Amino acid sequence: NGEPMAQKTSKAARRKDYFKDFVETVVTAVVLALVLRAFVVQTFRIPSGSMEDTLLVGDFLIVNKFIYGIKVPFTDVRLRGVREPEPGDIIVFEYPNPDPRAKKENYVKRCVGVEGDIVELRNNVLYRNGKRVEEDYIKLKPPTPRWADYGPVKVPEGSLFMMGDNRNWSADSRDWGFLDKDLMKGKAVMIYWSWD
C-alpha cells in the first residue's frame, strides 16, 4: 500500500502500547476495588423492615469496615480499629447462628448496649445503666410483643446488645442473645440509594 515499513511497525507498536495500558488500568481498578471492598467499605442491601423508618426495605448502605477493625479475609484475625462500637451506632453484622452449616446472613441493627452496660426495657422504653435512653428514631408498630419488657441484663465482655428501630417487628438480641463483636462487618455510614 506504499506505506513505509518503519511507519507500519510504529503503528503496531502504538496499538500494542494502548492495549497494554488499557489492560493495566483495568487490572489496577479491579485490584483496588477488591482491596477497598475487603478492608475499607462495602455495600449492603436492607432485607427487612426491622429498622424502619431509619432504614427501609431495599435501601442500599455504604458500610465502613475499617472503623471497628478489619477482619482479615479467610481468617479469624481482626485488626485493631479506629474506635470501639458505641450505643447508637447502626452496625451490619453476620447473624449469630450457632449452626455452622447455616447460610451466612447479614443483619443490620442499632447498638443499644456495649460490654459492661446493663440493658433493660420497661414497656418498650429503653434503660441503659438505670437511665432512660431518649430514642426519637424508634417505631412502635402494633402488636406489642412479648419483649416489651426485658431484662435487666448485663452485656458480657466482647459482646454488644443490638435492637431494631422498628422495635415490635425486630428479631434482635432479645431473641438470639448478645452479639459477639467478631461477627461485626462494619458501621453503616450512608444510604447511597433508597426505594423511597
N, C-alpha and C positions, 0 to 999 in steps of 0.2 A: 504493500500500500504506500510505499515511498517514505514511510516514517523511519528515521534512523534507529538503529538497534539500541543505542545508548538511551534514547528517549523512551522506547518501549520498556526497557529494563527499569528505568526511573519510575514510570507509571505503575508498573507491577510492584515495585518496592514500596511506593506510597500506599497502594491498596493494602499491601501486607501490613504496613505500619498502622493504618487506620483500623484494620480488623484486630490487630494485636492490642491497640489502645482500647477498642470497644470491649473486647473480652476482659482485659484487666479491670476496666471500670465496672463492668457487671459483676465480676467475681468479688471485687473490693466491696461493692454495695451490698451484695448478699452476705458476705462475711460480717460486715459492720451491723447489718440488720439482725443477724443471728446472735451476735455478741450483745447488742442492745437488748434484745428480747430475753436472753438468758440472764443478764446481770443488771439491767437498769430499769427498763419499762416494758410492760406487756399490756395488751388489750384483753378485756373480758366483757362478755355479754350477760346482762341480768336475766336469769331464767325464771324468776318467780316474783310474786308481789309482796314478799316479806319485808321489803324496805320501802314500800310506798309511804308517803309521797316523795320521800327524799330521792329514791331511785325507782324508776318504773320498769315494768317488764319490757325487755327488748332494748333498754339503754345500753350503750357501749361505753365502757370506762377505760381510762388510762390509769394503770396501777404502777406506783413507784416501788420497785422491788429492792431498791438499794437502801432505802431509809432504815429498815429494820435489820438489815444484814442479808447478804445474798446467800442463798443455798446453792452450793456448788452442784451442778447437774450430775446425776448418776451416783451421788454420794449422800451421806447423812451429815456432811460438814456444812455449817453455816458460818460465814464470815461475820465479823463484828459490824454492826450497823451504825448509822449516824445517831440514832436515838432509839429508846425503847418505846413500845406501844403505850398510848395514853388513853384514859377514858374519853370517849367522844370520837376517837379515830374510827373510820369506816375501813374495814380490813377484808381483803379477799384471802381465803384460806381453803385448804383441802379438807373436805368433810371428814370428821374424825370417826371413820367407820372401822370397828375393830376387826372386821373380816378382811384379810389380806387379798382375797380373791375378788372382792367387790370392785366395781368400776370406780375409778377416782373421779370425784365430782368437786367442782369449785363452788363454794358458798361465799356470800358477802353479807356481813352483819356489822353492827356497831359494837365496839368495845365499851362495856359499861363497868368493868372492874379488872384491875391488874393484880398481880401477885401480892398477897397480904391484905387486900381490900375485903371488907365484909359487905356483901351484896344482899339486899332484901327488897322484895316487892310487897307492898300493902295496898290492896285494892287497885292494882295496876300503877301505883306510884312507886318510883324507884328511890331507894335509900342506899347510899354508899357510906360506909363507916358511920352510920347513925344519922347522917344528914340527908335531907331531901334533895334530890337532884332535879333541877328545872329542865324539862325536856319538851321544848316547844315544837320539836320536829316529829313527835310520835303520833301515830294514828291509832285510835281505839275503835275499830270496826266490830260490830256485834257478830257473833255472840261472845260474851266474856268467857274465856277458857278456864280450865282448872288451875292455870298458872297465874291467875290474877294476884294470888298471894303465894309468895315463895320465899324460902329462907327463914332466917339469915344463914348464909354460907360464907365461909372464908375461902378466897381464891388461893389455891396452893402455889408454891414456887414453880416457875416455868410455865405457868398457865394464864389464861385470860377467861373472863366471863363475857360471852357475846349474846346480844339480843337484836332482833329485827325491829325496825322503827314501826312497822305495821304489827304492833305488839300482840294482838289477839290472833294473828294469822301467820305466826312465825315459828318454825321449828328451829330452836336455838339451844343455848346452854341449859335452859330449863328442861329440855327433853334429853339431849345427848351428853350433857355434862360439860366440864371445863374444856377449853381448847388448849391443846399443847402448842406452845409457841413455835415448835419445829414445823408445824403444819401451815404457818403463815406464808402467803405468796407475796403480799405487799399491801401498801396503803393506797386506797382509791383517792386519786387527786383531781380527776376531771372527767366529766361526761363529754365525750367528743362527738357523740351522735345520739339523738333520742327520737323515739317514735312519736312522742307527744308534740 
